[in-house]
Amino acid sequence: MRKSGILLPVSSLPSRYGIGCFSKEAYKFIDRLKEAGQAYWQILPLGPTSYGDSPYQSFSTFAGNPYFIDPEDLVARGYVTAEQCNTYDFGTDIHSVDYGKIYKSRFRLLKEAFDNSHIEEDARFQEFVQKNAYWLEDYALYMAIKDGFRGICWAAWEEDIKLRTPAAMDKYRRKYAKEIMFYQFQQYLFQVQWEKLKTYANDNGIKIIGDIPIYVAFDSSDAWANPELFQFDENCEPVAVAGCPPDAFSATGQLWGNPLYNWEHHKETGYAWWMQRLAACFERYDVVRIDHFRGFDEYWFVPYGDPTAENGHWEKGPGYELFDVMKKKLGRKKVIAEDLGFLTPSVIRLVKKTGYPGMKILQFAFDAGSDSEYLPHNYDKNCVVYTGTHDNDTTVGFLQNMPEKDKKFAKKYLGHKKDRKLCFEIIRAALSSCADTAIIPMQDYLELDSSARINTPSTLGCNWKWRMDKDALDP
């Protein structure tokens, strides 16, 4: 059955207090999706963000972003007052997130709520902490120590705690007991609010498409707590890092800097950590989009310390074996394979063998003179079509910067003679294609230009900020 949905990051919702969150505006958005006959709400990763504010570089692959906790729920619980919420400066631009102000204010508000909560007496909180101990203990301790060391990466911590000696672990658990509980409190609130929102979505016929980055950040509790999972030396320094090779967009490639997996170790453990990670994702989302799917077939190995990615080389990933184990351990789950970029025959075979739908991006289709695989007449129905993703320009912005010969070809292909409403013709092409699923970014329905772009890859400082106007999504 063919279904459609909308891509909108949680941070882009027009919630109060500076950033989109699990607030009443999120529930209203779900109501609008239902009224519009949509089946999916696709979001970006929900993890806590670090330097650069990217949801693809998180302090934990399991934790939730405390920025998404709704302050109005804290008021309803009696933890803080509305007046207290209004004393903080979360930024005044309703169309853009000011992450600097959010960082300075959100945690202070949450700390006030924590101090007033007596959360340690709550049986449901205790149950949550116990159930999630397999990741929460390390994450809460990691964040508390990180705060104690003024935010520096764990690789620069004192040697004993960097290498997690038993004596150091005991010392810091005692030293930061209250701070550890504060981070557990944040995760409890995040989980309670998210489960309530997701249940509301599901009850109204809307499924959530979540996003799992293939890699974790080096500056993360995952890397600190589980060095054996990664290609680290005896001092927990990376041997190599992730990236992608030079291409038409970047002459030196992209240097992501994420630690690479020690796939031999994962294989020996039956991919136990991956099964935990994926199980947590399938609990959080209805459908999981796996980012950079080609990295499971082959990944780009960049020697640690190299200033660019151009001297890297391809190494073999786990291939189908990981997904075979997943299907046996977790059952058949709904997955979208992000199979964009240069695809070798082996990557194409892997996607086909898993049976997962790949992605088709219409902004990649209209290259004059070529019969692109992204043109709708070349689709297999087992795919998900997008006008663009969070890494693309908005379709209006894309059209404004499109070479004239490509635009001429697009108009001819779409049977449309004018520039006006060409954005909607591209949306129509997605919706009328044979693809089982079509996902359209919210900015494209609103016909917004490049100022509403979510992310420009390989740039820093201007991304992940766009927010939707509160009156934009009218009946």
Buried (B, 14 or more C-beta within 10 A) or exposed (E): EEBBBBBBBBBBBBBBBBBBBBBEBBBBBBEBBBEEEBBBBBBBBBBBBBEBBBBBBBBBBBBBBBBBBBBBBBBEEEBBEEEBBEEBEBBEEEEBBBBEBBEEBBBEBBBBBBBBBEBEEEEEBBEBBEEBEEBBBBBBBBBBBBBBEEEEBBBEBEEBBBBBEEEBBEEBBEEBEEBBBBBBBBBBBBBBBBEBBBEBBEEEEBBBBBBBBBBBBBBBBBBBBBBEBBBBEEEBEBBBBBBBBBEEEBEBBBBBBBBBBBBEBBEEEEBEBBBBBBBBBBEBBBBBBBBBBBBBBBBBBBEBEBEBBBEBEEBEBBBBBBBBBBBEBEEEBBBBBBBBBEBEEEBBEBBEEBEBBBBBBBBBBBBBEEEBEBBBEEBEEBBBBBBBBBBBBBBBBBBEEBEEEBBEBBBEBBEBEEEEEBBBBBBEBBBEBEBBBBBBBBBBBBBBBBEBBBBEEEEEEEBBBBBBEEEEBEE
